[in-house]
Amino acid sequence: MPITNSVSQAKFRVAIVGGGMGGLVLALCLKKYAPDVRFDIYEAAAELAELGAGISMSPRTWLMIKELGLVDELLPTTGTQAPTGNPLIFRKGDEDPAIDLFELPQLHTVQRSILQQVLTKHIGGDDAIHFSKRLTSYESETSPTAPITLHFKDGTTATCDLVIGSDGVRSAVRRTMFTDLANHAENQGQTDEAAQLREMVEPVYSGQLAHRGIAPSSALSAYAFAQTRSPQLLMGKNGDIIIYPIAGSKSVNVLAIRYIPGHGKVFDGPWVESMTQEAIAKLFEGWQPWALEAIMAVEKPFRWAMHTVPELPTYVTHRAALIGDAAHAMLPYQGAGAGQAFEDGFVLSLILSSPAVTLSNLPEALKVYDDLRRPFSQGVQRGSERNGESYHLRRAGSDWENLSEEDSRAGRYPREWLKDIAEDVQAQMRWTFEANIEDDRARVAERLAALSPA
Ligand SMILES: Cc1cc2nc3c(=O)[nH]c(=O)nc-3n(C[C@H](O)[C@H](O)[C@H](O)COP(=O)(O)OP(=O)(O)OC[C@H]3O[C@@H](n4cnc5c(N)ncnc54)[C@H](O)[C@@H]3O)c2cc1C
């Protein structure tokens, strides 16, 4: 039976729409902390198949991995298996020789598919998920406690008491939520507000193209292999390349991003497309030779048009909530999107697990989730955008703004400009070292104490 936490006396039933990183972590947290909450995962894909790419985890995200009891299984699959991770080395790399800038310690790097397998195993295996269930919309409840109806593309329906949108950047849950809110505003004669709410439905193109994939370490020269032993982030004018080891050093993850000046808000073309190694390397001519070698060794490179979700005025309505990319898809310049999805799932599960939270006060309880998670995750969203501008040496108002790609590659700029970039990025990344799970628990408990009695 493809259902987990299917307790007969469940206090309510949760539908988790989307079995990506955020949905899986929420399911695992519910299993761990809220055994009296029943959940079902509805996933659009026919099977779980993560991208052929890696994922980096800051000390803050790794703390979640510890809390979930996954370290023993994941650590042997990280880049170098070092218990404290590895330093991430930042350099200016669109010139040769590269210029060392600074390092940030304790980065763990894993292959996405391995993380997904470990999460799925702990939830209860693949049969814990309903596959080929693409949500098209859900119907808002007709009474405070009536079931919510979910509609799927295959014509089937299901019901639940609470719907969680963990369905990524193009979320169907977000679409339904904000279309309903906009229709309601329109019916009240609030046409400007309705128009603003409709703007929240579609993701926005960032003007940044991510070229990514995995290369076998065995395909690299001794010099390039040595360079990839610790994660490196190469900054340059209008682009960056991050390369790090994964899978116990057997492979390296390559992510090479190009910023396209003068872009519009809508990307014209497929969001994900395969590309040749040569075409990608050409975009980074003049960058560090070992990084170009790693690009040429990527087995199945693909290009990803990066989109973000606008800053939403809420993550919740009545008995629906958004987590992860559905709520706050961000640019990858703090390596934080998945970590923020984990934190959403963790905090939400703590709220749902509380004996003070029942079907009748769920809407009020979800507001606690919104209050605790939205300001923080949207701050991370903004910080990621700012870091991208720094990595790409294009931050508005900075000395770098008007430097050409040619001058940057030729080293024709004053060296003291580098100090500003290094200081800004380090200050921006400080939060990724600060986390305290007990503080999160205390904050949730404090807010729930003020909840209306069930
Ligand atoms: C280039 C790049 C590099 C990144 N690197 C990092 C990094 O190093 N570290 C980090 O922490 N984050 C990183 N991120 C961000 C991270 O990948 C995302 O934040 C994370 O995957 C979000 O997880 P999610 O579960 O919210 O969404 P997703 O992983 O997108 O999962 C959504 C799931 O929902 C399913 N789905 C979609 N629509 C429906 C529907 N209608 N019905 C049912 N199911 C549906 C999808 O099939 C999918 O399984 C990066 C992102 C990019 C673009």
Ligand as a Chemical Component Dictionary entry (heavy atoms), coordinates in Angstrom:
data_LIG
# 
_chem_comp.id                   LIG 
_chem_comp.type                 NON-POLYMER 
_chem_comp.pdbx_formal_charge   0 
_chem_comp.three_letter_code    LIG 
# 
loop_
_chem_comp_atom.comp_id 
_chem_comp_atom.atom_id 
_chem_comp_atom.alt_atom_id 
_chem_comp_atom.type_symbol 
_chem_comp_atom.charge 
_chem_comp_atom.model_Cartn_x 
_chem_comp_atom.model_Cartn_y 
_chem_comp_atom.model_Cartn_z 
_chem_comp_atom.pdbx_ordinal 
LIG C1  C1  C 0 22.138 25.099 -10.870 1  
LIG C2  C2  C 0 21.632 24.856 -9.488  2  
LIG C3  C3  C 0 22.507 24.438 -8.480  3  
LIG C4  C4  C 0 22.050 24.259 -7.171  4  
LIG N1  N1  N 0 22.925 23.884 -6.192  5  
LIG C5  C5  C 0 22.498 23.771 -4.913  6  
LIG C6  C6  C 0 23.402 23.422 -3.868  7  
LIG O1  O1  O 0 24.592 23.202 -4.103  8  
LIG N2  N2  N 0 22.916 23.343 -2.597  9  
LIG C7  C7  C 0 21.591 23.568 -2.302  10 
LIG O2  O2  O 0 21.201 23.490 -1.120  11 
LIG N3  N3  N 0 20.709 23.879 -3.281  12 
LIG C8  C8  C 0 21.129 23.988 -4.568  13 
LIG N4  N4  N 0 20.242 24.300 -5.556  14 
LIG C9  C9  C 0 18.826 24.464 -5.219  15 
LIG C10 C10 C 0 18.126 23.113 -5.046  16 
LIG O3  O3  O 0 18.358 22.281 -6.158  17 
LIG C11 C11 C 0 16.627 23.323 -4.897  18 
LIG O4  O4  O 0 16.391 24.381 -4.010  19 
LIG C12 C12 C 0 15.954 22.064 -4.354  20 
LIG O5  O5  O 0 16.107 20.994 -5.254  21 
LIG C13 C13 C 0 14.471 22.349 -4.117  22 
LIG O6  O6  O 0 13.816 21.179 -3.721  23 
LIG P1  P1  P 0 12.235 21.070 -3.882  24 
LIG O7  O7  O 0 11.885 19.741 -3.337  25 
LIG O8  O8  O 0 11.593 22.271 -3.313  26 
LIG O9  O9  O 0 11.974 21.131 -5.447  27 
LIG P2  P2  P 0 12.413 20.096 -6.568  28 
LIG O10 O10 O 0 13.706 19.460 -6.222  29 
LIG O11 O11 O 0 12.300 20.827 -7.855  30 
LIG O12 O12 O 0 11.314 18.951 -6.512  31 
LIG C14 C14 C 0 9.997  19.161 -6.958  32 
LIG C15 C15 C 0 9.355  17.797 -7.184  33 
LIG O13 O13 O 0 7.977  17.994 -7.474  34 
LIG C16 C16 C 0 7.616  17.242 -8.615  35 
LIG N5  N5  N 0 6.498  17.962 -9.246  36 
LIG C17 C17 C 0 6.556  19.092 -9.985  37 
LIG N6  N6  N 0 5.322  19.482 -10.351 38 
LIG C18 C18 C 0 4.465  18.578 -9.820  39 
LIG C19 C19 C 0 3.047  18.442 -9.835  40 
LIG N7  N7  N 0 2.268  19.321 -10.479 41 
LIG N8  N8  N 0 2.485  17.393 -9.191  42 
LIG C20 C20 C 0 3.259  16.483 -8.523  43 
LIG N9  N9  N 0 4.609  16.571 -8.478  44 
LIG C21 C21 C 0 5.205  17.608 -9.110  45 
LIG C22 C22 C 0 8.869  17.182 -9.461  46 
LIG O14 O14 O 0 8.846  16.088 -10.356 47 
LIG C23 C23 C 0 9.937  17.044 -8.377  48 
LIG O15 O15 O 0 10.157 15.707 -8.017  49 
LIG C24 C24 C 0 20.681 24.481 -6.866  50 
LIG C25 C25 C 0 19.792 24.868 -7.880  51 
LIG C26 C26 C 0 20.259 25.056 -9.177  52 
LIG C27 C27 C 0 19.296 25.505 -10.245 53 
# 
loop_
_chem_comp_bond.comp_id 
_chem_comp_bond.atom_id_1 
_chem_comp_bond.atom_id_2 
_chem_comp_bond.value_order 
_chem_comp_bond.pdbx_ordinal 
LIG C1  C2  SING 1  
LIG C2  C3  SING 2  
LIG C2  C26 DOUB 3  
LIG C3  C4  DOUB 4  
LIG C4  N1  SING 5  
LIG C4  C24 SING 6  
LIG N1  C5  DOUB 7  
LIG C5  C6  SING 8  
LIG C5  C8  SING 9  
LIG C6  O1  DOUB 10 
LIG C6  N2  SING 11 
LIG N2  C7  SING 12 
LIG C7  O2  DOUB 13 
LIG C7  N3  SING 14 
LIG N3  C8  DOUB 15 
LIG C8  N4  SING 16 
LIG N4  C9  SING 17 
LIG N4  C24 SING 18 
LIG C9  C10 SING 19 
LIG C10 O3  SING 20 
LIG C10 C11 SING 21 
LIG C11 O4  SING 22 
LIG C11 C12 SING 23 
LIG C12 O5  SING 24 
LIG C12 C13 SING 25 
LIG C13 O6  SING 26 
LIG O6  P1  SING 27 
LIG P1  O7  DOUB 28 
LIG P1  O8  SING 29 
LIG P1  O9  SING 30 
LIG O9  P2  SING 31 
LIG P2  O10 DOUB 32 
LIG P2  O11 SING 33 
LIG P2  O12 SING 34 
LIG O12 C14 SING 35 
LIG C14 C15 SING 36 
LIG C15 O13 SING 37 
LIG C15 C23 SING 38 
LIG O13 C16 SING 39 
LIG C16 N5  SING 40 
LIG C16 C22 SING 41 
LIG N5  C17 SING 42 
LIG N5  C21 SING 43 
LIG C17 N6  DOUB 44 
LIG N6  C18 SING 45 
LIG C18 C19 SING 46 
LIG C18 C21 DOUB 47 
LIG C19 N7  SING 48 
LIG C19 N8  DOUB 49 
LIG N8  C20 SING 50 
LIG C20 N9  DOUB 51 
LIG N9  C21 SING 52 
LIG C22 O14 SING 53 
LIG C22 C23 SING 54 
LIG C23 O15 SING 55 
LIG C24 C25 DOUB 56 
LIG C25 C26 SING 57 
LIG C26 C27 SING 58 
# 
